[in-house]
Amino acid sequence: MADFQKIVQELMFWSEGIAALISLLYYNRIKNQYWKYFVFYLIFVFVSEAIGKWGDTFMEYNKQAFYNYFVIPIEFIFFYWLYAAKSFGRPKLFVILSFIYLLSFIPSEFIFTYDKVMFSLNYTLGCLILMILVVMEYYKQINSSNILDFDKNRMFYINLGVTLFYIGTLPFWTFFELLKPYREIYNIYFAYFLISAIVMYLLFSISFIWGKQNS
């Protein structure tokens, strides 16, 4: 890995920590709102990344399985809940989308081996579902009577961050195995993956600082 990528990867990790810390500082303001679960989510992400970074120093575990079967599914399901159940007020949609996503693990068991960095079938489906929710959220915001106050809408920052990271890196993880031999393209896209993650967690932090949504 190039020195630049190592530095940016380190910055990505600490951007997750900063987002978790800032969310904790604002916890008392939102502890009676569903947004408190976003705080728990950010803490979960940071702790999970810390385990991924240093866990093998203290214990033996399968890092790929840890992310593919535990961390990534929780991340997707949390966003399905945040968008479908909370932003759109459609809890049944959340259940349906989560069920469809979880079903994709069945064919993955027959397609992928445990040493794969990413189960592309699950990730692709998870991102496609999330992309639909992102578009719906943009449509909701554009048609909102409060469109001029978009900078006070916490979901605006979250939606933008999700767009840049999850939707922006969808081709990278979908075609990960095919891209690896083409190192120049791979390195460019991997750099985008790291930088977009940093931007996303900065936007998540900003959502607590500038976002004034009280629901």
Disulfide bonds with the S-S distance in Angstrom:
none
